[in-house]
Amino acid sequence: MDAVTLEHITKTYEKGTVRAVEDVSFAVKPGELFGLIGPDGAGKTSIFRILTTLLLADSGTATVAAHDVRTDYQAIRNTVGYMPGRFSLYQDLTVQENLNFFATLFDTTIAANYALIKDIYEQIEPFRDRRAGKLSGGMKQKLALCCALIHKPTVLFLDEPTTGVDAVSRKEFWAMLGQLRQQSITILVSTPYMDEATLCERIALLQGGKILSIDTPDNIVRAYPHPLYAVKTDAVHSLLHDLRAYAPVLSSYAFGEFVHVAFRQNQPNNDAALRDYLRARQHTGIVVKPIEPTIEDRFIELMTANPTAAHGN
């Protein structure tokens, strides 16, 4: 039996004028680390709020740990952990007081489930008497995770847990999730960071309230259908304009210091022909090299192929 299921979930706001979630269906297996990947406004938080019984869908069905989100909401609240995107603990309480408070809410104690949070708690224990509002972003993150785990949930929802924290804290957080997977906890995590998608077992690419693709990160990348090149010249300001005027180019977009260019067809001389074209337009310092696509490349390609999802409704 799946740990989480959604079937044809739809949610609209502002009297039906803004559709945040549109006909979303997927299932998450027990013990799986599943990622919802998409930018702000893609519908990730709305899906999490529906699954944690904080929001009612307009239509469709959903279950968490075999409990229906509409009729068994109390059972779901007792069995899931939820870490919202914005730090929501009591800022005036200390680290220890926050942990004690959340343990009491679930009629348990820190000692009862200490083995589950031990590795995380040991990193914040030196600050146990510091008020939560005075902690760094990374420490707040660890405290919030401890509070979400204090009652030993079977399903853990983490809504953009690494947004706004430094790169080191992001890496540490994902290492902690890897350890939690060994505890047979089903983890659903949302993130706008495409590089974090590769750390999940399976992912759903989400935009405009719609699912663009669901699969393993490797399979999603392998499905990229076009020859892809990284291009750079000395005239970066005119490069994008010239590339988009070149008929064989399907799409081009800035990607760091390069522009990623997808061709409509795989021709043996794609790169040579492109160099000739750019020279004819007075470009110098031309670099054209074939590259392997990333999750972000695949996401952009899917949005191009699904313009309704790319722009929302």
Phi, psi and omega in degrees: 000135180291148179285326180220136175224143170228135178227111175055046180282131176227139178217128177240154177237170177052056176057039174084005182274337180241114182263106183278327179224129184230107173054052182268129177223132170193167179225146180239131183280154176301133178079004183276149171257105188246133183246135168261115188245124179176163181285176175303138180085005182283341180112004185298311183294322178299319178297316180296320180293326175293316183289333179263014174066023177268351184211138178266133175286155176286325180204165181097175180231155178207146176227150174228123183052042178071007178258136179286135185292338180272315188263337184244038186298326181293320178295320179296316181297333179278341187249352181250158169247142184224124176243101182291164183296323179265136180302120189237014177281174183279110187294331182274352175268152178285172176305310183294321181293323176297315179298316179297320181297312182290328174296319179295321179303324182259017176054048177219189178226162177299320182296326185298323182239027185299326181301328182288323185256001188308308184297326179282315184296325181299336179283337180250355182302324177300343181249024187301332181261007178270141177296142185301325181294344181263001180280157173288168180301318180294322179289323175300319179300314181292321178296316179298322179293319177300316181294327179287340183258353193300334181258014177056067181288157175269336178230131183241125178252123181237108185265105181047057186291341184253006179292128176086004178252161184288167185297323180294316179295324176299314180296318179297321182296316180292330174295322178294322178295324176299323177290322181294329178301330179288349179266010178065029176268130174283129185238125171246123183232137175250147180201145172273354185273113183296330180293336179283344179300325183290349180271355179264157176288313174224156181222156170242121176276125190233134176205138178060029180079005182241149173277123177272324181194145175228124178182185172290153178305318181297317181293324179295317179293319181296338181280358179300124194264357189239154170294135187234137181228151170257130187232140178212142172220176178288336182259073186295331184290326180265350184299310182299317180299315181292322179295320182287346176268358183269117190304319181291347182277126177277317180205154176210139183205148181293140181213088186068226180278353180252169168247127176274129186237122175256131179265151181292324181224155180271097179256145181301332185247029180306310185291318180294318180295323179292321177299316179299318180297316182290324176297320180296339177257024170069023176280143175234169181061039187284128173235124177226120181217138177291143182223162173273139180290159175247176175303319181295321176299316180294321179298314180296320179296320179292322177295321178296323180281343181232073185300331178294317178292325182296326185253354181076185180242000000 
